[in-house]
Amino acid sequence: MQLFVKCKTCQRPLGIANEAAVRAQLPEYFTLKCTYADCPMHDRIQYFESHDAQAASGGAGTVGGALMVGVLGALLGGPLGLLLGGAVGGGVGRAIDTDDVRAAARFNAS
């Protein structure tokens, strides 16, 4: 899950480096700088409140899991290992994606 707020000028997402599961775990007030070079507020401090934060799921677990376990399977078991590893990795990644979507929904509802 990725936490972000939107820049008050360009409305693009600014990532929040925090592992909060719900809004109450964020500081009530915090500051960030917009990192987009074409934004008029680039590198200027902006003030946000915890209720400004939103969460989005990462969504890369299925592909990443299939690739990682598939490559490991290929190294250990050749072509058959690649196929089996990719299938197992995809299943593991899909479960991670589901948990990530639930976590983002829980944060946004808090």
C-alpha positions in Angstrom: 0.0 0.0 0.0 1.2 3.5 -0.9 0.2 6.6 1.0 0.0 10.0 -0.7 -1.5 13.4 -0.7 -2.1 15.6 -3.7 -0.1 18.7 -4.4 -2.3 21.7 -3.7 -1.2 23.4 -6.9 -0.7 20.7 -9.6 -2.8 18.0 -7.9 -0.2 15.2 -8.6 0.5 12.6 -5.9 3.2 13.2 -3.4 4.3 10.0 -1.6 4.2 9.8 2.2 7.1 7.8 3.7 5.0 6.3 6.5 3.8 2.7 7.3 0.5 3.9 8.9 -2.4 1.4 8.6 -5.0 4.0 9.5 -5.1 7.8 9.4 -4.9 8.0 13.2 -1.3 6.6 12.9 -0.2 9.6 10.8 0.8 12.9 12.4 -2.1 15.3 12.6 -0.2 17.9 10.6 2.8 17.4 8.3 4.8 19.1 5.5 5.9 17.9 2.1 7.5 19.5 -0.9 6.2 18.9 -4.5 8.9 17.0 -6.5 7.5 17.8 -9.9 9.8 20.3 -11.7 7.0 21.9 -13.7 4.9 22.7 -10.7 4.9 26.3 -9.4 5.2 24.9 -5.9 8.3 22.8 -6.8 10.6 22.4 -3.8 8.4 24.7 -1.6 6.9 23.5 1.7 3.2 22.6 1.7 1.2 21.9 4.8 -1.1 18.9 5.0 -3.4 17.3 7.6 -3.9 13.6 8.2 -7.3 13.7 6.6 -5.7 14.8 3.3 -3.9 11.5 3.0 -5.1 8.7 0.7 -4.0 5.1 0.1 -3.6 3.2 -3.1 -2.6 -0.5 -3.6 0.8 -1.2 -5.1 -0.6 -3.8 -7.6 2.7 -5.4 -8.6 2.6 -8.5 -6.5 1.2 -10.9 -9.1 3.8 -10.0 -11.8 6.7 -9.6 -9.4 5.9 -12.9 -7.6 5.6 -14.8 -10.9 8.9 -13.4 -12.2 10.9 -14.0 -9.0 9.8 -17.5 -8.3 9.8 -18.4 -12.0 13.4 -17.4 -12.4 14.3 -19.3 -9.3 12.5 -22.3 -10.7 14.3 -22.0 -14.0 17.7 -22.0 -12.2 16.8 -25.0 -10.1 14.6 -27.1 -12.4 15.1 -25.9 -16.0 12.0 -25.2 -18.3 9.6 -27.2 -16.1 10.8 -25.4 -13.0 10.2 -22.1 -14.8 6.6 -23.0 -15.6 5.9 -24.3 -12.1 7.7 -21.5 -10.4 5.8 -18.9 -12.4 2.5 -20.4 -11.5 3.3 -20.7 -7.8 4.8 -17.1 -7.8 1.7 -15.7 -9.5 -0.5 -17.3 -6.9 1.6 -15.9 -4.0 1.7 -12.4 -5.7 -2.1 -12.5 -6.2 -2.6 -13.1 -2.5 -0.3 -10.1 -1.7 -2.3 -7.9 -4.2 -5.6 -8.8 -2.4 -4.1 -8.0 1.0 -2.8 -4.7 -0.4 -6.2 -3.7 -1.8 -7.9 -4.5 1.5 -5.3 -2.5 3.4 -5.8 0.5 1.2 -9.5 0.3 1.5 -9.2 0.1 5.3 -7.0 3.2 5.4 -9.3 5.2 3.1 -12.3 4.3 5.3 -10.5 5.4 8.5 
